[in-house]
Structure formats: C-alpha cells, structure tokens
Amino acid sequence: WLGLIIACSFIIISSCFIAYRSFQVLPWGILATSVTILRVPTDEVPQLSKELAWAAADGGEIFVTWANEHFSDFAVNWALHLKDVGVHNILVGAMDVGAAKASSTGGGGGGAQSLRSPLCFTLMSHDIPVFAMYERNANSTGLTKGDFGWGSPSFTKMGRQKVDLAHTFLSYGLNITLADSDAVFVADPRAFFASHPRADVLAHTDKLNSGLPVGDAGLEEAGAIHAVANIGLLVFRARPQTLAFVAAWREGLNQDPKAWDQTLFNQLLHLGRMTPEPAPSRLTRAWDDALLVGILPTASYSSGHVAYVSGLAAQKKLTQVMVHTTFQYGGTPGKRNRLREGMLWYDPPAYYAGPRFLSIDMQYPAIPPGIQTMGEEGMHAVQLAHLQGMLQQMLQIRAGMAMAVVLNRTFIMPKLMCLCDRYWAPLDRCRIPGAEAVPLPFTCPMDHVFEPGNLEQRMEGGEPLVPFREYSFLGNPRTPAVVKDDVVVLELASAAVNSPEGSSPLARSRATLRLPANSTNLGLQAALAAHEATHRIHVTDPLALWGGWEEQGANARMASRFLRSLGFWCCRLLAHIKAMRRNHLIIVLVTSAVLYGNGVLISDKYLGWKSPKIAYEPACGPQLVPQLNRELAHAAAQGGEIFVTWASQVYADFAVNWARSLQRVNATNFLVGALDEKAAQALLDAQLPVFSMYNLDMNGSVMAAGGSKACEQDFHNSTACQRIGLARAFLSYGLDVTLSDADWAFAEDPRPFFSRQPPADLLAAGAALVNSTADGDGGLELAASLAAGTDDGLLLLRAAPAMLSFLQAWARALPGRNGQAALESALREGVGATPALWPGQDRLAYAWGGRLVLGVLPVARFGSHTASVQGLAGLMHVTQVAVHASHQSDGLVGKRHRLREAMLWEDAPEYYTEPRLLSMDLKPPSVPEKLSLGVMDEGGQTALQMAHKRGLQFQLQQVRAGMALAVALNRTFLMPRLTCLCDSGWDKLENCRSPGAPLTPLPFTCPWDQVFLVERLTEPHEKKVNMTYREYSFLDNPRTPNETEGTANTAFRTHDPTIVWLPPKTGLADLRDRVARHSGVRRLHVRDPQAAWADWERPEDGKSFDLRFIGALAPWAGPFDDEEKTKRWLDGVLRRKRKREKWT
C-alpha cells in the first residue's frame, strides 16, 4: 500500500506540474499570474474570526461575498474581477463544503462552461481567502446546496446569513463592502467610497433612471433614497449607529421568519424622520435621523436592466463600476449568460478555444420611424413591429441552430434586436415604467427571448442538445484569433458575392462554399466533410440555406427543443403556455408552422389590436392569469409596499379606474385580483397587473377550486373573507399592503402620508363624517375619534407578527356580522371605553387588547360624504388624497357619476372628445336669509325642508327645459350644478344634515344622484325619449379639450363665443333652423332655457320626454311621502295645470 501511494502521488504531482507550466502560457492571463500551491486543505477551511478578517482587510476595509455550492462559480468570478481591478482585501464565505472547495480552487457549477476543472487543476489556488459559514463537521449551513429560488424559504434564510455577516464584520471594527456574488466589479470603487467619508451606509438601488446630468459621477440626489434600495451592494462603516442599525435589521428578521431582508432594510431606512443633508452632500439622515445614507450612482453601479438594456453609463458618459445581474429572466443560467454577454465572466481556456463553432448573419426588421418619441397612440404599431421582427429573427436563429446541430458545432448566438422591453408587469410605451432612458430599438439580452438553461438540458424523447456561445463571443479578447480567422463561409448559390445587409461577425473572408437553397442535413454534411477541422463555419443566409432533416421525426425533435427554449415573453406553442401570465402587451403564440416559416398567431384579446395579415386564435383563457404568489407580489411592490384591490366582472371598470388613479399620482406598485374570468379578461385588456382570486381562501392560501364561493359558504360576508385572505397573503410575503375597495380613487400619492406614521400597525379610513383636528391640520384623526368607528374599505396593514395574529381575530368575529362590524369588534376586544394612547402623542392608540397600534386616516383627506357633499378638505384647508364613492343611493351608476363629478373617473378618450354638447345657465333658488348652523327646532327644520323642495322645484323647471332642448337638437346635455338646502341620507336628518355631519355647509352643490336616479335618464326605452348627458364638472376636467388643444371641432371651451338671439318661446322647427348653421359647433350654451323652450311639436313626444324625466327623479328629491303634495310638486316642476294632466 505504501508503494502504491508513493507511485500515485508521483504521477499526480508530475501531471499537475506539466499542467501548471502549460497553463501559464494560455490566454487566461489573470489566472496565470495568481496561481499558488494550496495553503489550506479544503477539509480544513477556517472559521470566521477577527484575526482572519483583519488579516484579509486593508486599511480597516474589506470586501465580502458568500455562496453555496450552486453559486460557487459566481463567488470565484466575483473575486477574480476584484483582483483584476487591484482590490485584494476580499473574503468569501462558504455555506457548504462544496462551495469551500470551489472557492479555494476556482470551481463551480456549469460543467465545461464554468470554472470547475480536473482534479490536478483543483490543487492550484487563485489565492482567494475563504472562510466557513458552517460549523465544523456539519458540512453546510443547513440550507440547500442548489439554487435558492427567489422568494423560497431558503432564499429568506440566506438573507439572514448576509445580515449576520454585516453585523459580525462591523463588530470586528471593519468597514465592510457586502456584495452579492452576482454583483461584478469592473472598476475599483474604493476611491469613490472614500470620497464620501461622512456616510454611514452607501447603498445600491433598483432605480431604472437617473436625474443626474451627463457627466455627473456623484451620488444620486438625496431624494433617490425613496426608491427601492437593493441590498446586493451595501457599504457599511464601522460606527456605533451603523452597528445599531444592522442589529435592528437582524432583530426584525429573527422576529418574522418569512420577512424578506431587502424589504425590512428599506422599511427601517424609512422609519421615523428622514432629513436630507444640505447641498452639495446628497446624503440623507434616515432611520429617524440616526443614520447618514447615500445612494450610489445608478448609471455606474447598475442593475441588470440599467447595464444591459438602457446602457445608462454610456448615455451619461460615465465609467461602469459595478454590474448586478438583476432584472433578468433565465434563473442562474440567465445570470451567467448575462455576464458572458458583457465579457464579465471568467471561463476556462477550453471554453474559448474549442470545440468547433457555427455563426450566422442576421437580417434585422425595419424600425418604425419616430419610435423614440412615439406616444401611447403609436405604440400598437411598435408592438406589432416588435412581434413581427421577433418572428423574423427566430426563424433565422432556428435555422442556424439546426445547421449547428447537423454539423456537430457550437452555435454562436447573434445579437437580438428588440423594439419592446420585458418585465413582470405591464409596460409603458414598450418600456418598463420609469425606464424612459431605454433606447428603442436595443440589443436585448438572450434571456429576454430564450431560456438559456433549456438549450443544453437533456430531455426525454431524443431532443438534440444545442451548445451555444453568447453573441459577444467573437469580440471577447479571450477568444483565440484562430477561431475568428479560420472560417469557411456558406453562401446561397444564387446570392451576390457581397454579404447581405445585417449583422455579420465575419472578420476576414476565408474559403467560400456556395450551396443550393433548402439544403438538407445530408447535403450539408457531404458539402462540408472536407472542412471538419475548420474552427468556424459562417452562414450568410441560414433561412434560405436550411431545408430540414431527411430522417423521419428529426424535424419534430428539433422543433420541440427550440420551442422549449423560448421564453413565454416572445413565443410559445399553445400547449406550452400554462405558466405564461404576464406582459400581455407582448404575447406571441407560435404554432409549429413557425418552424417552417409559415406564420404566427397573435391573440387580439391580449394585444388590443387586429391586423388583416394575422391569423387569430381565441384567447387562451383564465389559465394565463397567475395565482397570487410571493414572486409576483414582490415584483409588483416597491420598497416593501404594495396597493391591492380586487373585483368581479361587475366592478372591473372600478378596478381599472382605481389603478389609473394610482398611475396618475406615480404609484405603480399595485396588483388587482380578479374574482372571475371575465374580470380577469377586462383587467388584462386594460394592461394591468392581475392575479387570480378564483380559488383563494380566507387564509391567503390557494384552494383546489371555487375560492370565492367557498368564502360565501364559510362566512356571512364574502367580501370580508376575500379582504382577510388577501391581507394574510401579502403580509405573509413580508409586504406592507394598502388594501382598498375598488370604488376608491386617489387624487394624491398617499405614500408620503403613510410613511409619516411608522409606529402604526394599522391605518384605517374613518367612519366619522366630521374631523377631530384643527383647521389646516392634515394629520391623523385624534385617537378620541375611534369611538366613531373605522371603514374597512381602505386599510394600510404593516407586515408584523401582530397584524397576522389580528387577522385571525377579525376572522373569528365574522359570523353573524359584516366585515366592518367584525373589524370593529376585533379592534375593541380587550380595550376599555377609552383606549390607551401611543406614548407621547394623541393620534395613535392601542387596540385589540393593547397588541396593535391603530391610527385613523383624516376624514377630510380620505373621504366619501366629506368629499362629495361637504367639501371638507377645502373647508379645513388641506389637500384631498382619496375619495370613496360611498354614501350614495344609486348603485354602481351613482358611484361612477360621483367619481366623474370629482374628475376622478377616467373614461375613454371619446367620452371627452366625441359629444356635441348643450349647456345652460341655471338660476339659483332663493335661500332663507338666516340658515342656522346650530340646532333647529322641529318647526325650523320643517321650514328649511320646504324651502329646499321649492328650490329644487325651481331648478328642475329650468333643467327640464334644458334637457328638452338637448334632446330636440340631438345634443348631449351638460348637467348644471344643483343647489341643495338639505342633505340626503338613510337616517333622519339633523338640522337638514346627515347625522354626525354638522359641518355640512348650507346650501351646498349637491351630487346629481341625490336628485336623479342617473341610470334612468339614459337607459334605452321603447316608449321614452332617449338622451345622453355629461356631469357638471365636465368642462373643468383637464381631459376635456379646450380651444387651445386640437382644432375648433374638438374644443368645448372658448373665450370668444358666437351669440345667437332667439325670440321667446321659439317653436321647435324655427329653433332648429336658427341653429342649423351652427350644427358643427361643439357646444351650444343657452342663457335662459325656459324662455327659449316652447314645447314639443308632437304631444306624444312631450309625454314620452316627461315620462323619462319624472321617472328618473330620486325619491328624496320631492315630497313623495304624501300623494297630494307629490302631484302638486310634480305639476310645478312640469309647469302644468292639474286639469290638463293627471299623474299617478
């Protein structure tokens, strides 16, 4: 045995010496200069200690990453690039033995395409210091050795390892640059970090653009701290306040095992006061002013989108310092391929030198003119061009890949040209919202279109493997010159000598072969048999040259491999789209015909346009709508916060309007749940991020079937069940969720207000109709207002263990109650008549037995009746944040009308541009000289109610004449503002006001649904005159064109009207003649409709119109509790004598 051991040792050492000498002359120079004999056996990787950390540090600073076996090649690549730019003060944490060996030897996943090497090479070290993150004899941290899986339990546990590392190194007194292993440095960042010595923390961000001018290489402006900080790169300075912050971060993660480290990091930064430092520092005091934070420049320290799609560093004329492979869509293989495309990945020499290769020329699609500045109206044409262009490119690549497989060569991917970006949520003019810097078109990364890992993955059924190289391969200095120059060019026999226009990786022309069109596999193999040793075959026109396999079944196997490798964003077979759910702007459904160049199917229900040249397939149905999951939620969230509503088919347009109102105030972090398939379709058509609630139960879990029905079966109130289920789901994902009914609309971004209430676990809309705060005070209601109750229609729930437990208490209170009553019951559980206050102020109170901190949103700013009737925000001199379309009695139509009156309902453009209007002056009613704001006796209230009825009667006489003129002249009636002296309510009024609303001003502009059942004005009817209308605020709406916008034919407002004089009581025929020459005018305005209107030409028309008018009056409008009074009041409205007509 001793002799055998000595002999084997001699052989191994000799072989390694030869390999080492050979290795020094290879073009992989970075490794040839840093190879030493391994100093620490791989089974004795040291534990982290203060001595080890300080030995690796330089000047009290250290760069640290960590990895498990699956990501070990990323850690090696990260370290080699730092050494490449002169940074040697690094340490790599190994989460398991496999990672330790790889980090100390340069190994990693990926077979021949990675840093993993044969046994003798593994005895060499790259001098990368490594420490064990696992206990001795344990071999791992207990986490997976494979891919962590974004959002998985292993992913969240891995985040805690990161925070522990930060805390440990800070406790050693070291400044630490903590980076994910897929965050690669291409320049030395230390000088920049040192130029901001006052900063306690420097953070990388997920911002997609930068407001800094061209050439400005400094920190982002202080306001950038409100964007999402990405913890893939953090610089911590060893100071007491920094250590305290990281300790709080770690403690928060330990309290909630499901919390995401990045979400909690952002929440802590925004906790309490945030004060920007005076210019020019660009630093912000965060974490209640205790921590000085700077945001690294977005263009130089880039996300995967900024670096690989928008190329912001080049646009800003800045040096790229760091690239983080976020915003990519191919998992770990996609990250690796991104870095290869950027020539930022160290592969072994064999990756570049062999085997043999095949490259192709590409014919790219035409670019629509003006694409860079094109507005929303031109985007459909761009989307169509993108889809057609992707089809054109896919056909060429499919042919090139097939030829590479036939010739047993590695395929070199060509550059892909995209006209639209890719994202997990809807795009804005073919770009991710906020990424206006993306140039169109752009060279899109391979993972935008392909799943890189699927091309070489072995599958059942004999599908051929397609080994490939990235599109930048021939431009990489590591690729040997012989690969670039030893080329045989394949051309079409009938083609011109010159290469076609397009993209050619051909450096110099070598031998040229001319082949017939549609050459089969056997023809290709025969023609190129003499060129087997040539390093590269270059094909000028793969689509024309390739004719397919002659063997039966081979074409189908290649087709299956190709389609399996395509991402859902570009192209998929109908059979392969079960998981396809996002980016409904850019869904292409490819049949097998695409493999032979015969066409593409596009679902018009997802694209929103049609083309006669495209064959259409029915929509793929509800399976395209994703179930709610952690990945989807975090992709839509920003800074750990998300807005959520949900809707059935009936409420789908409210959900769309809700989302549009958030988009108008730049709050795009939202999701909409669909309760049925038709709602899902409507939301997809509106290009909104949607998820399925068909089978979500009250625990936030996906059920086997019938989720919303199960809610109805299990609980008294299905809406409350859905609300609680959604809350539990998003809170369990570690997100703060603003849960809102769909009939809310936002006039202002609520997030700044929410962020000023950090101690609150729950912020709820108030049920009170009067504020408890002083004039000009826009803060939370006083805690004493809790007695008036809360409104569960708008809730901000913070991700904390107490909130999840509270939801269970809310659910227990549901049986026999509606959701709001159950919420009140749960909040008051264990709380006395006067709840205890949060220390030091009078706005927040303890609820639910002292376990929950509760605040009530200001009713003047988040209101329903307070907004549409009282106008309380204006009275209190504060801004309106959101309006709830409640406290009305005309159903969904009344809700829509309320929001239209508030200019918070977004109709289609034709709603504002198409109608020809008739507007009118309205004489106001007489108002009693003294309207008491105090308590009236019964006689005073009765007198005021009578004055109100008479005033409405007087106004309705005028409105009736105006409406009749509009119908007679075939115009849309513009409703005037009606004046009311008494409110409308379900309960008995107090001093002509709704109970609890003493600040209602009398008189006030009353919503039209208080006077009319609006739907009855317009519902089609055989025996009634039909009419259309617009709300009284229509001309004030910024969406309504004025004379400065467009042509005279689209303007409703003018400062120079034409005046037409009419004699009193002009007959209808004469009236039509007098205004005929003004028929093209967009709006006729009548100064005195009663004087202008005579009567209908035919009595039956008058009867029909009056039936419509009287039938639409709301019960509250007249004295309808007394038959005789009602008849007299209606006669007065119609200005008729009782003897002429009887009303029943």
Protein Blocks (a to p, Z undefined) as FASTA:
>chain_A
ZZmmmmmmmmmmmmmmmmmmmmmmpmklmlmmmcccdfbdfklcccddfklmmmmpghhi
acdddddfklmmmmmmmmmmmmmnopabbcdddfbfklmmmmmnopaehijmlmbdcfkl
mmpcehiacddfbdehklpgoiafbdnbghiaklmmmmmmmmmmmmmmmmnopacddddf
klccfbdfklmmmmmmmbmbdcddfbfbdfbdehiabdcdfklmmpccdfkbccddddfk
lmmmmmmmmmmmmmmmkbcfklmmmmmmmgcjadddddfklpaceehhiaccddddfklm
ccfklmmmnommmmnopacfbdcfehiaeljmlmmmmmmmnopaccdfklmmpccddddd
dddddddehklmpcfklmmmmmmmmmmmmmmmmmmmmmmmmmmmmnopacdddddddfbd
cdfbdceehiaehilmbccdddddfklmmcfklmmpccehhiacdddddfklmmpmklcf
klmmmccddddfkbcfbdcedddfbfbdcddddddehiafklmmmmmmmmmmpmbdcdfb
lmlmpgbjfbghklmmmmmmmmmmpcfkloccfklmmmgmghkllcccddfklmnonacc
ddfklnopacfkbccdddebjmlpccddfklmmmmpgghiacdddddfklmmmmmmmmmm
mmmnopabbcdddfbfklmmmmmmnopacddfklccfkopacfbhklmmmmmmpmblklm
mmmmmmmmmmmnopacddddfkbccfbdfklmmmmmmmpmbdcddfbfbdfbdehiacdc
dfklmmnopafkbccddddfklmmmmmmmmmmmgopafklmmmmmmmgopafbdcddehi
akbcceehhiaccddddfklmccklmmmnommmmnopacfbdcdehiaehjmlmmmmmmm
nopaccdfklmmmpccdddddddddddfbacfbdcdfklmmmmmmmmmmmmmmmmmmmmm
mmmmmmmnopacdddddddfbdcdfbdceehiaehilmbccdddddfklmbcfklmmgcc
fkbccdddddfklmmpmklccfkncjfklcfbdcbdcdddddehiafklmmmmmmmmmmp
mbdcdfblmlmpgbdfblklmmmmmmmmmmmpcfklpcckbfklmmmmmmmmnopafklp
ccZZ
